[in-house]
Amino acid sequence: MQEFFHMGGYAQWVWPVYGLAAVALVGMLVSTRRTLKSREREFENLKANRKGAP
């Protein structure tokens, strides 16, 4: 197990890159969810305004 975490001597470069990738993925997830919620609200507003129109 120790050898796995040591990554054959490359751990000092590999683990930070894994961390950066995880941060980027979480950031993309948060951004996507915010955009989705915003678009859903916009869609609901458009539907509500359309019902009142002739």
Buried (B, 14 or more C-beta within 10 A) or exposed (E): EEEEEEEEEEEEEBEEEEEEEEEEEEEEEEEEEEEEEEEEEEEEEEEEEEEEEE
